[in-house]
Every structure is written in structure tokens, then in C-alpha cells.
Amino acid sequence: MQNGSVKKAISLKDREKEYTKIDRIFGNLENIDIIDLMEAKDYIFKTKEDIEDILSYINLKFFDKIRLNSKYIECMKIIEDTKERLIKNNNFDMTIDNFIMTVWEEVNGKYNRS
């Protein structure tokens, strides 16, 4: 059992740079330009095999922000929808593009529910 915990700790340490980048991207959606955000998506595309962990981490970041802005509740729903789409083998790139755009629009008040 300890070996599993040690492996997990090493894995988390190795991913520290990844999570720092995610914090910069998704921890500041209110102040980030959509063009910068779309350029940052390349990073997410590189983490394709770890996308479920990445989305779960982003979800935790959004959970922390709910008390500051209730829009993050909807963002958490968007993440869960994204996970389901990926499970159903939807096009990865299009699904992530949609996730990024929809979350940014939700946070920045530009989400049109027609």
C-alpha cells in the first residue's frame, strides 16, 4: 500500500509544473483574454492521456471559486459534460475547444443561452 502512495506522490510532484500552468490559465479566467486562452489550449491537447485528471483538477479550482462567483457552478457542470463527451469518444480537440470557449464565456458573462 505504501508503494502506491509513494508512486502517487512522485507522480504529483512530476505534474507540479502542469498544475501550475493550469492554475495560471483557469485560476484567472476573469482577467484572461480569449485569444491567450485559446493559445493555452495547446497545453491541454498535449495532456490528452491525462485529461480526466486535468479536468478533475480544474473542477477543484472552480469549486474553490464558487463562494466568490456562482458562475463557477455552471463551469463545473460544463466540465462534467466535457468528461461525458470524451467518454463517448467525441472528437477530443473539438470537445476541449468547446470546453474552453464555453467556460470562458460563462465566467466572462458572454454565454448566450438561446
N, C-alpha and C positions, 0 to 999 in steps of 0.2 A: 504493500500500500504506500509506503513512504516513497518508493521509486516513482510511482505515478505522480505524487505531489511534487517531487523534485523535478521531474520532466516538465510538469505544468509550469513550475516557477521559472525554469530555464526558457521555456517557450515564451512566457510572458515577458521576460527580460529581453529576449531576442526581438520581440514585437514592440518594444517600447518606442522605437522610432516611428513605427507605423501608427501607433495610437497617438503619439504627439502630433503627427501630421493630421490625423482625423480630428483631434481636438481643435487644431487651428482652423480647419475647414468648417466643421459643423458646430463648433462652440461659438462661432462668431457670425452666424448666418444673417443676423440683423444688420451687420455692417459690411458684408462682403458683396462685391459686385457680381452679377450673374456671369459675366464673362470670365472673371477669375475663378468662379466656382466651376464653370464648365471646363476650364483648363485643368483644374484639380481632379476632375473625374478620371483622368488618365491614371492617377494613382490607384483609384478603386478598381479600374479594369485590370491592373497588374495583380491585384489580390483576389482574383477570381476564385481560386480554390479555398480561400478563407472568408468568402463573402458572408456566410451566415454569422461567423464570429464578429466580423466588422459591423454588420447591421445590428447585431445584439449590443455591441459596444455603443454605437450611435444611439440606439434606443435608450440605454442607460443615461447617456448625456442629455437626451431630451427629457427623460424622467426628472432629472435634477433641475431642469429649467421650468417645469410646469408651474411651480409657485410664482415664477416671475412673469410667465405669459402662458395663458391657457391654450394658445395656438399649438403648443407642443403636444397636446393630447392628440390632436389630429395628425401631427407628424408621426407619432408613434403608430397610429393606425396605418399611415402610409407605408411605414417600414414593414408592418405585418403583411400588408397587401403585397409588397415587393417580395417578401420571403415566399409567399404562396405562389406568386407568378414564377419565381425561379424554380420552385419545386415542380411546377407543372411544365418545366422545360421551355418557358418562353425565351425569346431571344435575350441573351444576357445583356448585351450592350444597350439594346433599346429599353430593357427593363430598368437598368441602372440610370440611363439618361432620364427616363420618366421619373424615377425616384428623386433624382437630384433637382430637376426642374420643379416638380410638384412640391417638394419640401421647401425649397427656396421661395416659391410663390406663396405658400401658406404662411411662412414666417414674415414675409415682407408685405403681406396684405394684398397681394395681386392675384390671389386664387379666385377664379371666376367659377361659381357653381351654377352653370346653366343647364 
